[in-house]
């Protein structure tokens, strides 16, 4: 999906984001993929993952396999 087409989608901020900003991401559920962007810089390029790949990555993140 082209960046200009993402202006009309509904972006959701991470529930882990605090009210003062900080390190936040936003997600947009699209028909065949999930788009991810930096909430502090929404005009910057985004990442897009296939739904199955995003689901697998999210499962691993929740399991703590990618903690910094």
C-alpha positions, 0 to 999 in steps of 0.5 A, spaced: 500 500 500 502 506 498 503 512 503 498 516 501 493 511 501 494 510 509 492 517 510 485 515 510 486 508 515 485 508 522 491 508 526 491 505 533 496 507 538 500 502 543 496 501 549 503 501 552 504 508 550 504 513 556 500 520 555 506 524 555 508 521 548 515 518 548 517 511 544 510 510 541 508 506 535 501 506 531 498 500 528 493 500 522 489 494 520 489 493 513 485 488 508 492 483 507 497 486 512 498 490 518 502 497 517 506 500 523 509 507 524 512 511 529 507 516 532 512 521 533 513 522 526 507 519 522 509 522 515 515 518 515 515 511 512 512 505 515 513 498 515 508 493 513 507 486 515 503 480 512 497 478 517 500 471 519 507 474 520 505 480 524 501 475 528 507 470 529 512 476 531 507 479 536 506 472 539 514 472 540 514 479 543 509 478 548 513 471 550 519 476 551 523 473 546 525 480 543 526 484 550 531 489 549 
